[in-house]
């Protein structure tokens, strides 16, 4: 562990000034976001006929927007579930990575929440959901679960930020712009690091990390119910809830690994984030790999054994038909982390990075199969097959969404410390019997 002054210097350095590389990156990401915004403006003007979901062409009610929605909501579990579970289990190796996980959650929820609104075609129809929505609709459940999750995640991100915002307030007073100083002053909420404040922080953090776990599980369960509550081949299964939650943790862990690697290299955090963190998350990926393979096998065996009407067409399309290359690439992606972590030579930093990239790609493919391959199954014997391909408008909006995700994370790194300084110094307050062991002078050197 680095000494306290060195730790402060390393973690607070990105908050002071903005270099040319950052400006270039931000400008490039912003340009992609603007291209996506322009494509959305075209969609608003012309309607959904500019997408690959036009009823007269493809008979496809969902497309890449809903695929991205499920994907972003899935990776949002990187923060609340991974961070909260590791906090509850008092895993000390997680200390440098919890904040990165928590702000991935907030950013992913923000971007993912935009996808269904874009998919509406007419965003004003969202008001109909609020005014006339029926309580027996999974779409209404989804709306309230995601907004609750976002609100809870913001609180869960903010509470452990308070001591570090106070550190920024006191350390960076003459080195940052007036708006930043005002931000640190307001949101540090008069933190002075007294024993009473540490006790209250410990209580609030303990409550939030226990509450946020069932909330996170319920969110992706409800997302799965949008599909599973529909009498349609490929979706009509009781395993979808647990399957979606496991997949969310899987892709969330992979995304956390990639963001950690980029930020560690960009801000030279090697002294704070060691290879150990990557190895442990890689082993977590390997364990989740086995769970995901089990869920896939369970679903295919139970569906294939009964082979109800339409299931044969769906299984044929994903196993040997039009979607077979996608499906088998997905299965190989699921198995990759376990294979890479079992071999000593690939149980390394770069092995974990490769596994994370493969997992994120595989989980996006999984969502593509769930949406597109399922909706291709004809509901009537005389209907033509739906053949969906995303249009240039959809691809531009998708690129804009991923660029917005990266841009928000980049902006976050210039506003607040991306590593929890106080936790690295003292450990989680909930695990300490005597809050007085963390006096104000040690917590915030005013």
N, C-alpha and C positions, 0 to 999 in steps of 0.2 A: 504494500500500500504506500502510495506517495505521501510525503509530508504535507501537513495542512497548507502552508503557504504555496507550495508547488501545486497542490490540488486546486486551490482557488485560482491561481494564475492560469492553469490549463483550462479549467471549466469556464471562467469568466472572459477569457480572451476573445471568443467569437462574438461577444456582446458589444465589444468596443470597435467601432468603425466597420465599414463595409468595403471589402476589397474589389478589385476589378473582376476577378474570377466569379465572385458571387453575383456582381451586377450583370455580367455576361450570361450566367446561368439563369438568373431571374428573368432577364429580358427574353431569352430563348423560350423559357417555359411560358412566360406571359404571351408571347407571340402564338404559341400553340393553343393556349387557352382562348385567345381572341379568334383564332381560326374556328375553333369549336363553337364559340359564341355566334360567329357569323353564320355557321351552318345551322345553328338552332334558330336564328332569326329567319333564315330561309324556310325552315320547317314550319315556323309559326305562320309565315306568310302563305305558303303553298299547301300546308296540311301534311298529314302522314303519307300522302301519296308519293312524296319524295323519298320515302324509306322503302325497305324491302318488305314491309308489313301491309302493303295495300291489299285489301280484301279481294279485289278483282284479279289480282296477279297471283298471290301466293297463299291465300287463305291462312295466314299466320298472324295470330293475335299478339304474340310476344316475340321479341327478337333480342338484339344485342343490348338494348337498354336494360331489360330485365336480367339478362346474364350479368351485366356489370353491376347492377343493383345487388344481386345475391353475392357476387364476388366481393364487393366493397364492404357489405355488411359482415361478410365472413371474416375478412382480415381485421375488422374492427375488434374482434375478440383477442387480438394480440395484447391489448392493454389490460382490459378489466379482468379477463379470466386468468391470463398468464401472470400478470402482476399480482392480482389478489390472491391467487392460489399460492404463489411463491411467498407472499407476505405471510399468509396464514401458516404455512409450513416452516416459516423462519429460515428459508434457504438463503444463507448469507451471500452466495455467489451472485444472486440476482440484484444486489444493491446498485451496480452501475447502470443497469438496463431498464429498471422499472419505469423511469420517466419517459424514455423513448417509447416504450410499449404503450404508456398511457396517452401520449399525444398522437400516436398512430390511431388509437381508437377514436378520438375526437375528430381527427381529420377524415378518416375513412367513413365515419358516420355522416359527416357533413356532405362529402362528395356523393356517397351512396344514396343519401336521402333525396338528392336532386334527380336521380335516374327515373323513378316512377313518375315524377312531375313532367319530365321531358317526354316520357312514354305516353303521357295522356294526350299529347297533341295540342290540346287546349288546356293550359294550366289553370284557367279560371274554374275548371270543373272540380278542382280540389275543394272549393268552397261547398260544392254539393255533398262531398263526403262528410264535411263537418256539420252541415245543416240537415242533411237528409239521410246520412249513413245509418244502416241497420246494424244493430248489435250482434246479429247472427252472421255477419259478414267477416270472414278472415281478413279482408283488406282493412276494415276498420280496426280490428285487433292489431294489425301490423302497424298502422299509423300511430296508435297510442303506445305500443310497446317500444317503437323506435324513438319517439320523442322522449319517453321516460328514460330510455337507455342513454340518449344523448345528454339529457339534463343530469342524470346521475354520474355519467362519465366526466362531465365538466367539473362537478363537485369533487369527484375522486381525483381528478388531475390537480385541482386547485389546492386542496387541503395540504398535501405534502410539499407544495410549492412555496407556501408562506415563509418558512425560515430562509429559503434561498432568495426569495424576493427581498426580504429584509437585508440579506447579505449584499445583494446588488444595490439596494438603496444606500447602504453605508460605504461600500467599497467603490462604487462607480459614480458617486455624486458629481464629481467634476470632469468625468470622462465620457459621458453620454449626452445626448440631446435633451433639451427640456421636456419634450413629450415623454421620453423614456423615463426621465427622473420622476415625472408626475405619475407615470404608470406604476413604478416601483413603490412610490410613497403611498399611493392609494391602495394597491392590492397587497401590500405587506401588512395591512390592517393593524398598524401600531405594534408589530411584533418586537419584543425586546428579549425573548428567550428566558423569561422567568420560569421558575418551577411550575407555577400554576398554568402558564401557557403551554408548557410541555405536556402536562397531564391532560389538558383539554385537547391538544393535538392528538395525543395517543388515543384518547377515547373516540374522537371523531373519526380517526383513521381506522380504528378497529371496527366501528359500526359500519363504515362505508365499505370496507373490504369484505365484510360478511354479507352485507345486503346486495352488493353489486354482482356477486356470483350467480345467485338465482335469477336476477334481472337479465344478465347476459345470456344465460341458458334459455330463458323464456323467449328472448328476442329472436334467436335463430330458429327456435322451435316454431314460433308463430310465422316466421318467414316461410318455413317449410310447409306450414298448413295452408298457405295460399295455393300451393300445388296439391298437397295431399287430401284436402277437403273436396277436390274436384273428381268426379267420376270419369277419369280418363286413364287409358292404358299408359303405364309408365309412372303415373303419379299416385294412383290409388293404392297406397301402401302405408301400413302403420309404422314402419321403421324410419320414415323420413325425418321425424323430429330429432331422434338421436343421431341419425346419419348426418344431418345438416350441422348439428352442434359439433360433432367430431371433426367434420370437414372444415368448419370455421376455425377451430383451434389449430388444425393442421396448417391451413393457409396463413392464418395469423402468425403462427410461429415462424414460418418461412419468410414472411414479409418483415417481421421484426429482425431476423438475422440479416437480411439484405440492407435494411435501413441502418442497423448497427454498423455493418461493415463500411458503408459509404460515409457515415458520420465519423467513424473512428479514423478513417484515412484522411478525410477532408480537414478535420480539426486536430489531428495528431493526438488522439486520445489513447494511444497504445499503453501508456502508463496507468490508465484508469480502466480501460476495457481490455482484458487479457484474452488470450486464445481459449482460456478455460471456459469463459461464458459461451463462446461459440460451440465448443465441444459438448457442453451440457445441453444446449439447445438442439444440437445435432442428434444427440441421444434421445431427446424428447421427440424429435421428428421421427426417429426410427421406431419408437414405441407407437406413436400415432399412425405410422405407416401400416403396422400390423392391424390396428383397430379398423382403419379404413378398408383394408383388404377383406377383413372379416365381414364388414357391413355389405360390401359389394357381393361377396360370395353368398351371404345369407339372402340377400334380395333376389339374386339371379336364380338360386336353387329353388326357393319357395315359389317364385313366379313361374319358372320353367317347369316345375313338377306338376302344377295345376293346369297351366297353359289355358287360361280362360280366353274368351273371344278377343282377338286383337293382339294378345300378348305374343303370339307366334310371329306376327309381322314385326313387332317392335324388337324382339330378341334377334330375329334374323337380320334386321337392319343394323344393329349395333355389333353383332358378333361376326357376321360374314358379309354384310351388305354395304350400303352406302356410307354408313357411319363407323364401319369396322376400323379403318385407320385411326380415326379419332379415339375410339374406345380403347383400342389396344395400346395406343400411345399414352392414354390416361392411366391404364393399369400399370404399364411400365414405370410411369412417373410416380405412382403410389409406392411401388416396390423399391425404387431407387434409394431413398434414404436408409432403409434397412440394409440394403446391400452395401452401400458406401460406408456405413458405420460399423458393419461387421468385419470389414477388411482393415487391418491395422494401418496400412499405408495410406488409405483414403480417409481414415478417421482423423482428419486434420482440418486446419482453417479453410483451405481451398476445397476440401471435400465437402465440408458443411455448406459452403457458398454454392457449390454446384448442386447439392441436394436441395437447397432452398429455391434456387432458380427453377429447377425441374418441378418441384412441388407447386409453385405458384402457377406455372404454365399448365400443369396437369389439372389443377383445381379449376382454372378458367375453362379448360376443355370439358371438365365434368359438368359445369353449369351449362355449357353449350349443348351437350348431349341431353341434359335434363329438359331444357327448353325446346330446342329445335327438333331433336330426334323424336321426342314425345308428340309434339304438335304435328309431325308429319304422318302419324298414324291416322288413316281415314276413319271417320266416325260412321259413315254410311258406305255400303258396298259400291255405290255408284259414284262416289265423289273422287275427284282427281287428287293425286298426291300433292301436298304442299312442298314447294321447293324454295326455301328461304335462303337468300344471300343478302348480307348487309350492304346498303348503298353507300356511296361516297359521303353522303350527309351523316349517316350513322357512324361511319368510321372516323370522320372529322370530330364529331361530338365525343366519341369514345377517347380519341387522342387528347382532346381538350380536358376530359375528366381526369385522365391519368396525369396530365401535366398540372392540372389544378391540385391534385393530391401532392405531387412533388413540390409545387410552389408553396403550398401552405406549410409543409414540413420545413422547407428552407427558410421561410419567414419566421417560423417558430424558433429556429436555432439562433436567430438574431435578436430575439426579444427576451427569452428566459433561458436559464442554464439547462442544458440537455442532459445533465447528470446531476443527481441529487447530492449536493455537497454535504449537507448535514447528516444524511444517512451513511455516507461513506466514512464520515468522522466518528459517528457515535452508534450506528446501528438503529434499527427501528425502535421508537420510543415504547411501543406496546410490549416489547420484550424486555424492558428494563424495569427492575423492581423499584428503583429510586430515581425519579425524574431529576432530583437535585444533582445527580451525577453529570447532568448536562446543563451547567449554569449559562447565564446569558453571555458572559465574556467568552466562553468557549464556543458557543453556538454562533453568535454574531459579534465579531470583533469590532465594536463600534468605535 
